[in-house]
């Protein structure tokens, strides 16, 4: 069970790294948000951005790893 928990943490760390590295300060994201609104910018990131595609793949991986039990 420890390996699954570690795998989940690794995936979450990768998502955080991608966001910090590529999404924070993204010119396209900020431009689309100003010109078309938050919904359009978010939709673009999810559907057309290569980083968004990578994040979506990590999200699918998270769904296959069970969450840590609450204590």
Buried (B, 14 or more C-beta within 10 A) or exposed (E): EEEEBEBBEEBEEBBEEBEEEBBEEBEEBEEBBEEEEEEEBBBBBEEEBEBBEBBBEBEEBBEEBEEEEEE
